[in-house]
Amino acid sequence: MFDVIIIGAGIMGAATAYELGKYNLKVMVLEKEHDVSNGTSKANSGIVHAGYDATEGSLMAKYNALGNKMYEDLCKEIDAPFKRTGSLVLAFTEEDREHLDLLYKRGIANGIPGMKILEREEVLKMEPNINPEVKAALYAPTAGVTSPWEVTIKLLENAALNGVEIKTDANVEKIEKLSEGFKITLTNGEEYTTKSIVNAAGVYADDINNMVSAHKIKITPRAGEYFLLDKVEGKLVNTVVFQCPTKVGKGVLVSPTVHGNLIVGPTATQQKDKDYTGNTLASLDFIKATAVKSVKNINFRDNIKNFSGLRAESDVPDFIIGEVEDVPYFFNIAGTKSPGLTSAPAIGIDVANMIIEKLGKKEKKAEHKKNTPHIYFMELSPEEKAEVIKKDPRYGRIICRCESITEGEIVDVIHRMVGAKTVDGIKKRCRPGMGRCQGGFCGPRVQEILARELNEHLDDIVLDKVGSYILTGETKKQEEL
């Protein structure tokens, strides 16, 4: 029997697993997808919010403020990217200016440091490409950007290094409350027993909760569509640029990414399908028309990818965190829409502490292993590159020219804990295919490396999900000479 089973390998499940991995507990993470970080944690803005937006006294406000303070040290600890860029909320009307005052006062109440309301001249001095019609802006220096899937993967990698089991292709079909603990049955028939459960299933958190609790919750997926622009646009702004938020979200932002691109979006469209992440022309046109109000000279011809992600919108106006009242030992992390990414490290600590208290097991492991640093080959000095190539010649072979990723880096992420087993899995972990050509040139080589390193047939390597085949067979066979 496990002490804890976490359902969901997104940022919330990962943060909780990371913290529980520090204790002498038997822990497993179940993920229904073929890889970890394949839901909301794969497709969002990557913004670490300052924390002025959430209502004072809410869980959102509490965890946003705490999580923001943790990000820099956490990312150093797990070897994930993070950059503290600051953010601006722009005002174009007197009504907008009044809203800035509200956000500022809310931020003060939430304990957010360093905020200022800037006048037009100060805004344009900081960000010359902002629309000159701007009247004022709320500046929050503690906001930042990260790579949400990399943070999630690195947290899970560390959890696995410290004994947490990670199981993918593990869709939960049924949960039964036993006299002591729970029995979880997967759709493939596998069964596991556990003393406690953490429900971190994202847009499916209501389904998991409603299997065991009379206190039903409802999660509605809200789609957010984006433009990702080439790095030639990456310096258009240096801070995260917002417009005044609306009732349905923080609005369309224009922001540098942690890897030097420019991201523009999202929309906020309620939908029924919890798996659909397509793009629509109407939504993309809306983003373009809205974004140029903030930054007029965005060149959308430099767009390299459109994508869509789903946010878990619950039927209550706050995060749902903690033990379920009528099901002891069952803990929810649900409805964690924005600022969920920012809040995750702090939520992980709190939920882990709740479980440890409930189980009465407070003994920490004698050693907490750290992630082996990833070699970012192009960031090395010429002398360091020569030394790395001497040890492993594969680091001297560039596979992805757009992002300058070497074969050595690709092989490394295949063989790490929670390693890549798909083309998109490689892309998430070390970026081949993230550049201007989006894998048009490096994709076949990545596929070949995966097949070789996993000892699988080339036809069996998939893009992402099970069945997302790339090759179906040879078109012709070379005749024997």
BAGUFI-677023 format. One line per 3 residues: number of its first residue (from 1); their letters; for each residue y, x, z of C-alpha. Coordinates in steps of 0.25 Angstrom, whole numbers. Example, Ala and Ser with C-alpha at 12.3 -4.5 7.8 and 13.67 -1.06 7.14 Angstrom:
BEGIN
1	as	-18:49:31 ~ -4:55:29
***
This chain:
BEGIN
1	mfd	0:0:0 ~ 14:5:-3 ~ 25:5:7
4	vii	35:1:-4 ~ 34:-4:-18 ~ 47:-4:-26
7	iga	48:-14:-38 ~ 57:-8:-48 ~ 61:6:-53
10	gim	75:4:-56 ~ 86:10:-48 ~ 84:2:-36
13	gaa	69:4:-35 ~ 71:19:-38 ~ 82:20:-27
16	tay	73:14:-17 ~ 61:22:-21 ~ 69:35:-20
19	elg	72:31:-5 ~ 58:27:-1 ~ 53:40:-7
22	kyn	59:47:4 ~ 50:40:14 ~ 35:41:17
25	lkv	32:28:10 ~ 22:23:-1 ~ 32:18:-12
28	mvl	30:13:-26 ~ 40:8:-37 ~ 35:-2:-47
31	eke	42:-3:-60 ~ 39:-14:-71 ~ 44:-5:-82
34	hdv	38:7:-89 ~ 48:16:-83 ~ 57:16:-71
37	sng	72:13:-72 ~ 70:3:-84 ~ 78:-9:-79
40	tsk	93:-10:-75 ~ 92:5:-70 ~ 90:9:-85
43	ans	102:1:-90 ~ 115:0:-83 ~ 128:7:-82
46	giv	124:18:-73 ~ 137:16:-65 ~ 137:20:-50
49	hag	148:10:-45 ~ 158:14:-35 ~ 156:1:-27
52	yda	169:-7:-28 ~ 164:-19:-35 ~ 153:-25:-25
55	teg	158:-35:-15 ~ 160:-29:-1 ~ 149:-31:8
58	slm	138:-33:-3 ~ 126:-25:-5 ~ 132:-21:-18
61	aky	144:-15:-12 ~ 136:-8:-1 ~ 126:-2:-10
64	nal	135:2:-21 ~ 144:10:-11 ~ 132:17:-5
67	gnk	125:19:-18 ~ 137:25:-25 ~ 139:36:-14
70	mye	124:40:-16 ~ 123:42:-31 ~ 129:56:-32
73	dlc	119:62:-22 ~ 108:53:-26 ~ 109:57:-40
76	kei	109:72:-36 ~ 97:70:-28 ~ 89:64:-38
79	dap	95:71:-50 ~ 101:59:-57 ~ 114:59:-64
82	fkr	127:54:-58 ~ 142:55:-60 ~ 153:50:-52
85	tgs	163:45:-62 ~ 171:35:-55 ~ 174:21:-61
88	lvl	186:12:-65 ~ 188:-3:-65 ~ 199:-6:-75
91	aft	209:-17:-74 ~ 216:-22:-86 ~ 223:-34:-80
94	eed	230:-38:-67 ~ 218:-46:-63 ~ 209:-34:-66
97	reh	218:-26:-56 ~ 216:-36:-45 ~ 201:-34:-47
100	ldl	203:-19:-46 ~ 210:-22:-32 ~ 198:-31:-28
103	lyk	188:-20:-32 ~ 196:-9:-25 ~ 196:-17:-12
106	rgi	181:-20:-14 ~ 178:-5:-16 ~ 186:-2:-3
109	ang	178:-12:5 ~ 165:-6:-1 ~ 169:8:3
112	ipg	171:14:-11 ~ 179:26:-11 ~ 190:32:-19
115	mki	194:19:-27 ~ 208:18:-33 ~ 215:8:-42
118	ler	221:16:-54 ~ 233:12:-62 ~ 232:12:-77
121	eev	238:26:-79 ~ 228:32:-69 ~ 216:25:-76
124	lkm	220:30:-90 ~ 222:44:-84 ~ 208:43:-78
127	epn	201:37:-91 ~ 210:38:-103 ~ 201:30:-112
130	inp	203:17:-103 ~ 210:6:-110 ~ 225:8:-108
133	evk	227:-6:-104 ~ 220:-4:-91 ~ 229:-8:-79
136	aal	222:-1:-67 ~ 208:3:-63 ~ 199:4:-50
139	yap	194:18:-49 ~ 182:21:-41 ~ 178:36:-41
142	tag	164:34:-35 ~ 158:27:-47 ~ 148:35:-55
145	vts	138:35:-66 ~ 123:38:-66 ~ 111:36:-75
148	pwe	104:24:-68 ~ 90:27:-74 ~ 90:41:-71
151	vti	94:38:-56 ~ 83:28:-56 ~ 72:38:-62
154	kll	76:49:-53 ~ 76:41:-40 ~ 62:36:-44
157	ena	58:50:-48 ~ 61:55:-34 ~ 54:43:-28
160	aln	42:47:-35 ~ 43:61:-31 ~ 43:56:-17
163	gve	30:48:-18 ~ 35:34:-23 ~ 26:29:-34
166	ikt	33:23:-47 ~ 25:14:-55 ~ 30:8:-69
169	dan	25:-3:-77 ~ 23:-10:-64 ~ 28:-24:-65
172	vek	27:-32:-53 ~ 19:-46:-55 ~ 17:-51:-41
175	iek	21:-47:-26 ~ 13:-53:-15 ~ 17:-52:0
178	lse	5:-47:8 ~ 3:-48:23 ~ 8:-34:23
181	gfk	16:-30:11 ~ 15:-34:-4 ~ 6:-34:-16
184	itl	12:-31:-29 ~ 5:-34:-42 ~ 9:-29:-55
187	tng	8:-36:-69 ~ -3:-25:-72 ~ -11:-30:-60
190	eey	-9:-18:-51 ~ -6:-21:-36 ~ 1:-14:-25
193	ttk	4:-17:-11 ~ 16:-13:-3 ~ 22:-15:10
196	siv	36:-17:4 ~ 43:-20:-9 ~ 56:-16:-15
199	naa	60:-26:-26 ~ 69:-17:-35 ~ 65:-24:-48
202	gvy	79:-26:-54 ~ 81:-38:-63 ~ 66:-42:-58
205	add	69:-41:-43 ~ 70:-56:-42 ~ 56:-58:-48
208	inn	51:-48:-38 ~ 58:-54:-26 ~ 54:-68:-30
211	mvs	39:-64:-30 ~ 39:-63:-15 ~ 52:-69:-9
214	ahk	56:-84:-7 ~ 70:-79:-8 ~ 71:-78:-23
217	iki	82:-70:-30 ~ 86:-71:-45 ~ 89:-59:-54
220	tpr	96:-61:-67 ~ 97:-50:-77 ~ 111:-47:-81
223	age	111:-38:-94 ~ 121:-27:-96 ~ 123:-21:-110
226	yfl	129:-7:-113 ~ 134:3:-123 ~ 130:17:-121
229	ldk	139:27:-129 ~ 137:41:-133 ~ 142:53:-125
232	veg	154:54:-135 ~ 160:42:-127 ~ 156:47:-113
235	klv	169:52:-110 ~ 177:40:-114 ~ 178:37:-99
238	ntv	174:45:-87 ~ 173:34:-76 ~ 166:21:-76
241	vfq	176:11:-82 ~ 174:-4:-78 ~ 182:-16:-81
244	cpt	185:-26:-69 ~ 171:-32:-65 ~ 167:-47:-68
247	kvg	158:-56:-61 ~ 146:-52:-69 ~ 147:-37:-68
250	kgv	156:-24:-68 ~ 159:-27:-83 ~ 159:-17:-95
253	lvs	160:-3:-91 ~ 163:10:-98 ~ 157:22:-92
256	ptv	152:36:-94 ~ 138:38:-91 ~ 132:49:-83
259	hgn	127:56:-95 ~ 140:55:-103 ~ 139:43:-111
262	liv	148:30:-111 ~ 142:17:-106 ~ 149:4:-109
265	gpt	144:-10:-103 ~ 138:-18:-98 ~ 138:-33:-101
268	atq	133:-43:-90 ~ 124:-53:-97 ~ 115:-62:-88
271	qkd	101:-64:-95 ~ 87:-69:-92 ~ 78:-58:-97
274	kdy	76:-47:-87 ~ 71:-38:-97 ~ 80:-39:-109
277	tgn	90:-28:-111 ~ 95:-30:-125 ~ 109:-29:-130
280	tla	117:-39:-137 ~ 129:-37:-147 ~ 137:-47:-140
283	sld	136:-39:-127 ~ 139:-26:-133 ~ 151:-31:-140
286	fik	156:-37:-127 ~ 154:-23:-120 ~ 162:-16:-131
289	ata	173:-27:-131 ~ 174:-26:-115 ~ 173:-11:-114
292	vks	184:-7:-123 ~ 193:-14:-113 ~ 191:-3:-104
295	vkn	190:9:-114 ~ 195:6:-128 ~ 190:17:-136
298	inf	175:16:-133 ~ 168:20:-146 ~ 156:11:-146
301	rdn	151:17:-159 ~ 146:28:-149 ~ 136:19:-143
304	ikn	122:25:-142 ~ 115:14:-134 ~ 116:-1:-130
307	fsg	108:-5:-118 ~ 107:-17:-108 ~ 102:-17:-94
310	lra	100:-29:-84 ~ 106:-30:-70 ~ 99:-38:-59
313	esd	109:-50:-56 ~ 104:-57:-44 ~ 107:-71:-39
316	vpd	115:-65:-27 ~ 128:-57:-28 ~ 123:-45:-22
319	fii	111:-35:-22 ~ 98:-40:-15 ~ 93:-29:-6
322	gev	83:-29:5 ~ 71:-35:11 ~ 68:-49:7
325	edv	69:-59:18 ~ 56:-67:16 ~ 48:-55:11
328	pyf	48:-43:21 ~ 46:-29:15 ~ 51:-34:1
331	fni	65:-28:-2 ~ 74:-32:-14 ~ 83:-24:-22
334	agt	88:-34:-31 ~ 100:-39:-39 ~ 105:-25:-40
337	ksp	115:-26:-51 ~ 127:-17:-52 ~ 130:-9:-43
340	glt	114:-8:-42 ~ 114:6:-48 ~ 124:11:-38
343	sap	118:4:-26 ~ 104:9:-29 ~ 103:21:-20
346	aig	109:14:-8 ~ 100:2:-10 ~ 88:11:-11
349	idv	91:17:2 ~ 93:4:9 ~ 81:-3:4
352	anm	72:10:7 ~ 77:9:21 ~ 74:-5:22
355	iie	60:-3:18 ~ 58:9:27 ~ 63:1:39
358	klg	54:-11:35 ~ 42:-2:33 ~ 45:6:46
361	kke	43:19:38 ~ 54:29:40 ~ 47:42:38
364	kka	54:50:27 ~ 46:60:18 ~ 47:75:22
367	ehk	51:78:8 ~ 59:70:-2 ~ 57:77:-15
370	knt	68:78:-25 ~ 68:76:-40 ~ 67:88:-49
373	phi	80:90:-56 ~ 80:87:-70 ~ 84:98:-80
376	yfm	96:93:-88 ~ 94:104:-98 ~ 107:103:-105
379	els	115:104:-92 ~ 109:118:-89 ~ 116:131:-92
382	pee	110:140:-104 ~ 103:149:-93 ~ 97:137:-86
385	kae	93:131:-100 ~ 86:144:-104 ~ 79:144:-90
388	vik	74:130:-91 ~ 69:132:-106 ~ 62:145:-101
391	kdp	54:137:-91 ~ 52:125:-101 ~ 55:126:-116
394	ryg	55:111:-117 ~ 69:111:-111 ~ 74:119:-123
397	rii	70:108:-133 ~ 81:97:-135 ~ 74:83:-137
400	crc	86:74:-136 ~ 98:80:-143 ~ 108:69:-139
403	esi	106:71:-124 ~ 101:86:-125 ~ 88:83:-118
406	teg	76:93:-119 ~ 61:91:-119 ~ 60:97:-106
409	eiv	69:87:-99 ~ 60:76:-106 ~ 47:82:-101
412	dvi	53:83:-87 ~ 56:68:-86 ~ 43:64:-91
415	hrm	35:72:-80 ~ 44:69:-69 ~ 41:58:-58
418	vga	43:44:-64 ~ 44:52:-78 ~ 47:46:-91
421	ktv	36:40:-100 ~ 44:33:-111 ~ 55:37:-120
424	dgi	66:29:-113 ~ 60:35:-100 ~ 64:49:-105
427	kkr	77:44:-109 ~ 80:39:-95 ~ 76:51:-88
430	crp	82:62:-97 ~ 90:56:-108 ~ 84:59:-122
433	gmg	88:47:-130 ~ 100:44:-122 ~ 110:50:-132
436	rcq	116:46:-145 ~ 104:45:-153 ~ 96:37:-142
439	ggf	83:44:-144 ~ 83:43:-160 ~ 80:58:-161
442	cgp	74:62:-147 ~ 66:49:-145 ~ 53:54:-153
445	rvq	53:68:-146 ~ 54:61:-133 ~ 43:52:-136
448	eil	34:64:-141 ~ 37:71:-127 ~ 34:59:-119
451	are	20:58:-127 ~ 17:73:-125 ~ 21:73:-110
454	lne	14:60:-106 ~ 2:63:-115 ~ 4:50:-122
457	hld	3:46:-137 ~ 16:45:-144 ~ 14:31:-147
460	div	13:28:-132 ~ 27:33:-129 ~ 36:21:-127
463	ldk	51:19:-127 ~ 52:12:-113 ~ 44:0:-109
466	vgs	29:-1:-111 ~ 27:-5:-126 ~ 40:0:-131
469	yil	33:9:-141 ~ 40:19:-150 ~ 29:23:-159
472	tge	18:14:-164 ~ 10:24:-172 ~ 11:33:-184
475	tkk	17:29:-197 ~ 8:39:-205 ~ -2:50:-202
478	qee	-1:64:-207 ~ -12:66:-217 ~ -21:77:-214
481	l	-19:90:-222
***
